[in-house]
Amino acid sequence: MVWRKGWCLFAEELIQKGQFVCEYAGEVLTTPEVRRRQIMYDELALVACSRINIDATRIGNVARFIYHSCDGGNLLTKVVRIAGALLHRLCFFASKNIEKDEELSFSYGDTTLKPNGFPCFCGSSCCSGTLPSENT
Ligand SMILES: C[S@@+](CC[C@H](N)C(=O)[O-])C[C@H]1O[C@@H](n2cnc3c(N)ncnc32)[C@H](O)[C@@H]1O
């Protein structure tokens, strides 16, 4: 991956094409804190952590409402870094043309690797019937 002005070229190209949708905002956590919260969320039946440890349960933005789709949906995620910033950011980009009022969705992970046991209602033709776990 090539970096320029803090952004990878791929992300910069997508931004120039107007494909940036939003950032996945939340608390940036250490791995031990992720594990601690995951146990708590499992007990409360909440699923809210992603692999780069951004927890949108308490603090987040519109991205926390985006659902999983087994066919990958219409968004892709990219980890990007802004010049001078210490932390990487997780951003959503459009992976195809999105019509007005079309629901945004992306793949939470590969359900064949580790399904979490909760039913998936994405409705895509390749739906596995189960949501992926945080560990996929
Ligand atoms: C989109 S967030 C939910 C945000 C939460 N309602 C809030 O207020 O912050 C992730 C959750 O949505 C549900 N979800 C996402 N995609 C789903 C799908 N395809 N089928 C069923 N439930 C889904 C799951 O419960 C998952 O843990």
The ligand as an SDF file (V2000), in Angstrom:
LIG
                    3D

 27 29  0  0  0  0  0  0  0  0999 V2000
  -26.0490   -2.2890   13.4340 C   0  0  0  0  0  0  0  0  0  0  0  0
  -25.4700   -2.6120   15.0680 S   0  0  0  0  0  0  0  0  0  0  0  0
  -26.8370   -2.3170   16.0420 C   0  0  0  0  0  0  0  0  0  0  0  0
  -26.8030   -0.9460   16.6070 C   0  0  0  0  0  0  0  0  0  0  0  0
  -27.5740   -0.8200   17.8620 C   0  0  0  0  0  0  0  0  0  0  0  0
  -28.9800   -1.0220   17.5990 N   0  0  0  0  0  0  0  0  0  0  0  0
  -27.3230    0.5310   18.5000 C   0  0  0  0  0  0  0  0  0  0  0  0
  -28.2710    1.1740   18.8720 O   0  0  0  0  0  0  0  0  0  0  0  0
  -26.1710    0.9290   18.6150 O   0  0  0  0  0  0  0  0  0  0  0  0
  -25.1290   -4.3280   15.0480 C   0  0  0  0  0  0  0  0  0  0  0  0
  -26.2330   -5.2740   15.4210 C   0  0  0  0  0  0  0  0  0  0  0  0
  -27.2990   -5.2140   14.4860 O   0  0  0  0  0  0  0  0  0  0  0  0
  -27.8380   -6.5040   14.3030 C   0  0  0  0  0  0  0  0  0  0  0  0
  -27.6620   -6.8670   12.8940 N   0  0  0  0  0  0  0  0  0  0  0  0
  -26.7950   -6.3360   12.0070 C   0  0  0  0  0  0  0  0  0  0  0  0
  -26.8970   -6.9100   10.8080 N   0  0  0  0  0  0  0  0  0  0  0  0
  -27.8630   -7.8450   10.9260 C   0  0  0  0  0  0  0  0  0  0  0  0
  -28.4220   -8.7930   10.0180 C   0  0  0  0  0  0  0  0  0  0  0  0
  -28.0120   -8.9020    8.7650 N   0  0  0  0  0  0  0  0  0  0  0  0
  -29.3860   -9.6180   10.4810 N   0  0  0  0  0  0  0  0  0  0  0  0
  -29.8160   -9.5400   11.7630 C   0  0  0  0  0  0  0  0  0  0  0  0
  -29.3340   -8.6670   12.6710 N   0  0  0  0  0  0  0  0  0  0  0  0
  -28.3670   -7.8220   12.2590 C   0  0  0  0  0  0  0  0  0  0  0  0
  -27.0810   -7.4580   15.2070 C   0  0  0  0  0  0  0  0  0  0  0  0
  -27.7670   -7.5770   16.4220 O   0  0  0  0  0  0  0  0  0  0  0  0
  -25.7820   -6.7230   15.4210 C   0  0  0  0  0  0  0  0  0  0  0  0
  -25.1490   -7.0820   16.6090 O   0  0  0  0  0  0  0  0  0  0  0  0
  1  2  1  0
  2  3  1  0
  2 10  1  0
  3  4  1  0
  4  5  1  0
  5  6  1  0
  5  7  1  0
  7  8  2  0
  7  9  1  0
 10 11  1  0
 11 12  1  0
 11 26  1  0
 12 13  1  0
 13 14  1  0
 13 24  1  0
 14 15  1  0
 14 23  1  0
 15 16  2  0
 16 17  1  0
 17 18  1  0
 17 23  2  0
 18 19  1  0
 18 20  2  0
 20 21  1  0
 21 22  2  0
 22 23  1  0
 24 25  1  0
 24 26  1  0
 26 27  1  0
M  CHG  2   2   1   9  -1
M  END
$$$$
